[in-house]
Amino acid sequence: MKMRNQDKLKDFSFEQLFYDSLGLEHLTIALEKTERLKLLDVSENDIGPANFKLLLRLFPKNSNIEYLNVADCKIDSECAVQLCAILQETNKSLKNLYFRNSRIKDEGAFAVANLIKGNISMVELEVFNCGITERGGAAIGEALKTNFCIEKLSIGENMLNKRDVEQIQQSVIFNTQYN
């Protein structure tokens, strides 16, 4: 495969590209040993939880990813928990993270909250329509009290209470005005 051990490539957008797990496995094999990956967009692919585990192999070595889009990939809360744990441990460069239309639910929201607590690089987070309830919304709202970087947050179409939504909005407004 021509991409194996590729040291020059940095940005990859594979939006609506994968039709089976074989393509995703080949991508993972090609990129799991590089450290140069800065942008990864696999959005709008029907990856699902089983195949997402293949993709997880990319993140420990690629610790400088700034833009990560896994929206509309049909991932679940376990995938979100695993991804956020890896990112929290290895990545200090992440600026944009998109989970839109995923079933990450409250467990994934807790993982996202842990990821953004005190994070000093992330400026945009999208958890729109992710099955998050009041518990997950409260966790994200609480995490935003110690995150002064997120300037854009899309959290609509979840089941949040008004108080948490207002707190989240106030945190984002504060970050936007003072950064």
N, C-alpha and C positions, 0 to 999 in steps of 0.2 A: 504494500500500500504506500503510495507516494507521500502521504502526510505523516507517516510514522517518524518519530524523532525530529519533527519539524521545529526548528528554533526561530524561524523568522516570523511566522504568523502570530498575530496577537488578538484579532477580533474575529469572532465567528457568529454569524446569524444563520440559524437553521430553522427559521420560522416556517411552519407548515411543510416540513420536508420529510420527516421520518414516517415510513409506512409500516415498518416492522422493527422488531428488536435487533435484528441483524445489523441494520444501518446504525442504530444507536451504539451497538457493541463495537462496531468498527470505528466510530467517532471516538469512543472512550479509549480504545486501544491506541489510537493515533495521538491523543492529547493528554493521556494520564501521566506521562513522564515529563512533560514540558512544564516550565515555570513561567512562561511568558503570556499566558492567557489573561487578557484584560476585560474582554467583553464576551459574554456568552448568552445568546438568545435562542432558546429552544421552544419558545412559546407556540401555542396552537398546534402542538403535536399530541397525539393520543398516546402519551408515554405510559401513564398509569403507574401504580405503586411498584409492581414487579420489575418493570423496565427502568424505573427511576433509580433503583438500586445500582444498576450499571453506571448511570451518570454520576452517582455519588463518588465513584473512584477518581473523578477529575479534581475534586476540591482540596484534598489534603496537600497535594503538590502545587497546585495552582493557587497560591495564597495571595495573589495580587489582583484578583478579579475585582473590577470596579463596578461593572454593570452585569446583573444577572436577572434574566427574565425566564421564569418557569411558569408563566401564566397560561391558563387554558390547557394544561397538560394532564388533567385528571389525576393529580397527586392527592394523597390523603395526609392525615395528621402525622402518621408515623414518618412519612417522607419529609415533611416539614421539620419535625423534631430532629431527625438525623442530619438534615442539611444545615439547620441553624446551629447545631452543636459543632459540626465541622467548621462552619464559618466563624463561629465565636472563638474557637480554639486557634485557627490558623490564619484568618484573614483580617487584616487591619486596614484594608484599602477600599472595602465595599462602599459604594456611594448610592447605588440604585438596586432595589430588590423588588421584584414583582411576582406575586402569587395569585393574581386576579382569577376569579372563577375556579378556585381549587377547593377541595373539601378538607381544609386543614383544621377546621373547627376550633374548639377551645384549647385542645392540647397543642395544636400548631401555633395558636395565638400566644400561649404561655412561652413557647420556644422563641417566637419572634420577640416577645417582651424581654426575655433574657438576652437575646442578641443585641437589642438596641439600648439596653441599660448602660449608660456611660459610654456608648459607642461614639467615637469622635470623627467618623468619616461619612456615615450614611446621611444623605440629604433627601432621599425620596424612597418611600415605602408604599406599596400597593397591596392591600389585603381586601379588595373590593369583592363582595359576594363570595365569601369563604366559609360560610356557616358558623361564624363566630357569634356567641351569645354574650350576655351581660358579663359573665365571668371572664371571658377572654378579652372583652373590651376594657374591663376594669384593669386587667393586667397590663395591657398596652398603654392605657392612660397613666398608670402608675409608673411605668418604665419611662414615659416621656418626661416625667418630672426630673429625671437625671440625664436626659438626652437633650442637648442644646443645639443639635445639628440638623435634625429632620425639619425640612422646610416645606415638604409636600407629602401629604399622607392621604391616600384614598382608602376609606374604610366603610363606605356606604354599602347598602344592601346586605347588612348583617343585622342581627337581632340585639342591638345595644340599647341601653337605657339613655335617656336624655342627659343625665348628669355626666356620664362618661363621655358622651359625644361632645358636650360643651368643654369638658376638661381637655380632651384631645385637641379640639379646635383652638383653645387658648394656648396650649403648649406650642402648637405649630405656628400660630400667629406670633407668639413671643420669639420663636426661633427665626422666623422670617424677618422680623423687624430689627433684631439685634445681632444678626450675623452678617 
